[in-house]
Amino acid sequence: MAAKTSPSPDPRFDWGRIARIALASRALDDLEELLNRSKATTPKEHVVQYQFSAKGHEVAQVILGTLLTGQHDAAGAYYRSRPLLLSLGLSLEDAHGSPLGRAGGFSDGRDIGVVCNLPRPDGGCTVLPMAGDVGSQYTPVAGWAQAITYHRDVLGDASYEGAIGVVLGGDASVAANGFWSSLTMATTLKLPMLFYIEDNDLGISVRGDMQTPGANIARNLASFGGLLVRDGDGTNPHETAALLAEGVAHVRSGAGSALVRLTVPRLNSHSGPDNQRGYRTDEEIADDFKRDPLPKLKAYMVPALMTARAWDTMVREVEEVVRVAVDAARARPMPKADDVARFVYGDDEQAVMGGLSAADRARLRGTDQPAPEGAVLRFAEAVRRTLDVELSANPRVLVFGEDVGRKGGVHLVTEGLQKKYGASRVFDTSLSEEGIIGRASGLAIAGLMPVTEIQFRKYADPAAEQLNNTGTMRWRTRNRFAAPIVVRMPGGFGKDVGDPWHSLSDEVRFAHAYGWHVAMPSNAADAVGLLRAAMRGVDPAIFFEHRSLLMTSDGSARYPGDDYVLPFGRANVLREGTAITVVTWGAMVHRCADAAAHFGDRVELIDLRTVSPWDKAAVLSSVEKTGRCLVVHEDNLTAGFGAEIAATLASDAFWHLDAPVQRLAPADIPVAYHTDLLNAIVPTVERIAEHIERVLAL
């Protein structure tokens, strides 16, 4: 029987470079693990506090990285993906300096050192900002992949031809919502997207058969429509190279999406603090070390491409290069503590990647002076007209969400826009809020302006991770990335009806969220100005459309013009008064106005318009004049935004107050369905008037 011969090294790959990068990755992991194990004797400033090793994963990742050569390629990665970044050009100094928390690098010491990113504004494979939660990398890559098709097919940019988005995930992440949402997007839209699943059969301590039936996502997806599926051994360099090359070529050709699952060993505990011997036997650990891909890579290359001596020389050279890089990383300065508050918001500063260009924003600047004598529009009509104008003025605007296309939205706000602008610009999505927001984030990083719709405020809850990641992106990457998106979100009580699901207000959650602006307009004119400001700004924004205003004529106002932009944080004094300041926003403005009419010139009524930022100066100035304040809102009383206003007044206007600041808001119970119950919960005109009378009497 003839002896089995090893295949010749695949000539399409630079195996010497692959080996050097894989060896460097292994050397860094070994060093960081050693320092963590010897914390007691290691200088504190040399210890990586959150250490995640990629040992066993590195060879396959480096091979993948060598295939990502497109000018507009992008990758979404996770905490074991440092080898990929090294293959894409990440310096060894940054690779170690970021986990040390030193100045510069991925985040300037703001984020965990393995939560990586790599902006490439001038071309080359961008690595989208990673996040610390599992599975959130998938849907932004789907957004980037859709942006590729939009730049290519709608904007006519031929440089996007053949570009792809690649997402890396472990076997445990395929149980996450983001994986399935992105898989749906990729296959239904035929997006140029490659899923690379590196399967080490462990989700910290949980085996793969608890994450996926049969512990093999590739086998389970074998008949999934619109998806090329390949499965193999990630420790075999020849097989790995062939399968990844096939998957990348399939996606680049425009034939559709692909998924490549490769099995790899985890040659370490989950993280620095984790001890895998608590849930793995010595035999299991030993079996994994028998599958170490580095010895297999050596056997693949020696003697076919180099001698054993040349390999050993290469190992020593890499160790020296790593030592020099580690010394340089340690010599970097610590991040500046007095700089830590910078970049929570953009403050009109352009990120390295993400959002409209400075030239586009200058072209679309607009005016804060409303046009005179505009036609009277209802609230929904004003939002629709603003979207229409911006879609016409800015080809980078996309409007999407569940039912926003052919139907025109459940509140008919987007009615007719798809017919006018086409399904590439106004389109329906699958039923996944995680997918809507994650997709929008990827689209925004790619330089587009996504305007999403979440049908009702309560439905945003499944997207909480993506909303948080989008809001913190600029800060945690220190302005390397930003994702200015608009999230249109109806909520609040309806016309004579409420319920716990569609009538939630809960704006304080977003006022508390890092990096988000939050608009709650009370009328059509303000809706126009604030929505346009959000669509032309540098920060993500929640645009709250109150259901009562969408369903009635209460918010009707004159159209302020196609160029009207209302800056966030500018309150409106609706009526001047002498004895009490009433502060409110959203639909409560109209009830407060009706109540205030009973008190002549004694009530000064302020419509905040936005709660993040909110106009502290206007409220303080008013209270300094009147000496009294009542805050009225629809969100729960406890920890509602009125508490923030009251605390500010107690701190900054204490000596001007003639009475304690009072709040009127619903009791801490859900919104009810029946009208009688609804009116017992939400402040009515009568109860607002009673509270004004009570505060005036104090």
Buried (B, 14 or more C-beta within 10 A) or exposed (E): EEEEEEEEBBEEBEBEEBBBBBBBBBBBBBBBBEBBEEEEEEEEEBBBBBBBBBBBBBBBBBBBBBBBEBBBBBBBBBBBBBBBBBBBEBBBBBBBBBBBBBBBBBBBBBBBBBBBBBBBEEEBBBBBBBBBBBBBBBBBBBBBBBBBBBBBEBEEBEEBBBBBBBBBBBBBBBBBBBBBBBBBBBBEBBBBBBBBBBBBBBBEEBBBEEBBEEBBBBEBBEEBEBBBBBBBBBBBBBBBBBBBBBBBBBBBEEEBBBBBBBBBBBBBBBBBEBEBEEBBEEEEBEEBEEBBBBEBBBEBBBEEBBEEEBBEEBBEEBBEBBEEBBEBBBEBEEBEEEEEEBBBBBEEEBBBBBBBEEEBBEEBEBEEEBEEEBEEBBBBBBBBBBBBBBBEBBBBBBBBBBBBBEEBBBBBBBBEBBEEBEEEBBBBBBBBBBBBBBBBBBBBBBBBBBBBBBBBBBBBEBBBBBBBBBBBBBBBBBBBBBBBBBBBBBBBBBEEBBBEEBBBBBBBBBBEBBBBBBBBBBBBBBBBBBBBBBBBBBBBBBBBBBBBBBBBEBBBBBBBBBBBBBEBBBBBBBBEBEBBBBBBBBBBBBBBBBBBEEBEEBBBBBBBBBBBBBBBEBBBBBBBBBBBBBBBBBBBBEEBBBBBBBEBBEEBBEEBBEBEBBBBBBEEEBBBBEEEEBBBBBBBBEBBBBBBEEBBEE
